[in-house]
Amino acid sequence: MKSNTNTTVRGIGIVILFSQYAFLSATAADCSTVTALVSSCSSFIASGSLDSFLGSPCCVAMTSLSNLADPGYNRRAVCWCLMELITTNNLNAPAIAALPGLCGVSLGFTIDPYTDCQ
């Protein structure tokens, strides 16, 4: 009887562990999503021109990025994706850093190539 109880408890523990992992995997921000959202702002990142900025597709994307970064674990993932995007592609970090403020949103972290996303 004791063996069955131990097996059941271990089985339940494993199910809980895998369900938590599946939840985090399903909700964690994906870098391809972050890249797609930032690409909506490519003309501003390249030129710095503010063509009717508020309400633009870029600001809609920044609002979506802010919503995606809202839970703490997603914030870290979004941060990491942005830092990777900036450093890998040598993007205009000051322009990207200005985007949330220009669009009236907050990501909960500073966009800078030296930001520690932990």
C-alpha positions in Angstrom: 0.0 0.0 0.0 2.8 2.4 0.9 4.4 1.8 -2.5 1.2 2.8 -4.3 1.0 6.0 -2.3 4.6 7.0 -3.0 4.1 6.3 -6.7 0.8 8.3 -6.7 2.5 11.3 -5.0 5.5 11.2 -7.3 3.1 11.0 -10.3 1.1 14.0 -9.1 4.3 15.9 -8.5 5.5 15.2 -12.1 2.2 16.2 -13.5 2.3 19.5 -11.6 5.9 20.1 -12.7 5.1 19.5 -16.4 1.9 21.6 -16.3 3.8 24.6 -14.8 6.5 24.2 -17.5 3.8 24.0 -20.2 2.1 27.1 -18.8 5.4 29.1 -18.8 6.3 27.9 -22.3 3.0 28.9 -23.6 3.0 32.3 -22.1 6.6 33.3 -22.4 7.3 36.0 -25.0 8.7 34.7 -28.3 11.5 36.6 -30.0 9.9 36.3 -33.4 6.9 38.2 -32.0 9.1 40.9 -30.5 11.0 41.2 -33.8 7.8 41.5 -35.8 6.5 44.2 -33.4 9.7 46.2 -33.5 9.8 45.9 -37.3 6.6 48.0 -37.4 8.9 50.9 -36.3 11.6 50.3 -38.9 11.2 53.6 -40.7 11.6 55.5 -37.4 14.5 53.3 -36.3 16.3 54.0 -39.6 15.5 57.7 -40.1 14.2 59.1 -36.8 11.3 60.8 -38.5 8.0 61.1 -36.6 5.3 60.9 -39.3 2.1 61.3 -37.3 3.6 59.1 -34.7 0.9 58.6 -32.1 -1.7 56.1 -33.3 0.7 54.9 -36.0 1.3 51.2 -36.6 4.5 51.6 -34.7 2.8 52.9 -31.6 0.2 50.2 -31.9 3.1 47.7 -32.0 4.7 49.4 -28.9 1.4 49.1 -27.0 1.3 45.4 -27.9 4.9 45.0 -26.8 4.1 46.7 -23.5 1.1 44.3 -23.0 3.3 41.3 -23.8 6.0 42.5 -21.3 3.4 43.0 -18.5 3.9 39.8 -16.5 7.4 39.7 -14.9 8.6 36.6 -16.6 7.5 37.9 -20.0 9.2 41.2 -19.2 12.5 39.4 -18.9 11.9 37.5 -22.2 10.9 40.7 -24.0 14.0 42.5 -22.6 16.3 39.7 -23.6 14.8 39.5 -27.1 15.2 43.3 -27.6 18.8 43.3 -26.4 19.6 40.4 -28.7 17.9 42.1 -31.6 19.9 45.3 -31.0 23.3 43.7 -30.6 22.9 41.1 -33.3 21.6 43.4 -35.9 23.5 46.5 -34.8 20.3 48.5 -34.7 19.9 52.1 -33.6 19.5 51.5 -29.8 18.7 55.2 -28.9 15.9 55.2 -31.4 14.5 52.0 -30.1 14.9 53.2 -26.6 12.8 56.3 -27.4 9.9 54.4 -28.9 8.0 53.5 -25.7 8.1 57.1 -24.4 7.1 58.5 -27.7 4.1 56.1 -27.8 3.2 56.8 -24.1 3.9 53.2 -22.9 6.3 51.6 -20.5 8.0 48.3 -20.9 9.2 48.1 -17.3 12.9 48.2 -18.2 15.4 50.5 -19.9 16.2 49.7 -23.5 20.0 49.9 -23.7 22.5 47.3 -25.1 24.0 47.0 -21.6 20.7 46.4 -19.7 20.8 43.3 -17.5 17.4 41.6 -18.2 17.6 39.4 -15.0 
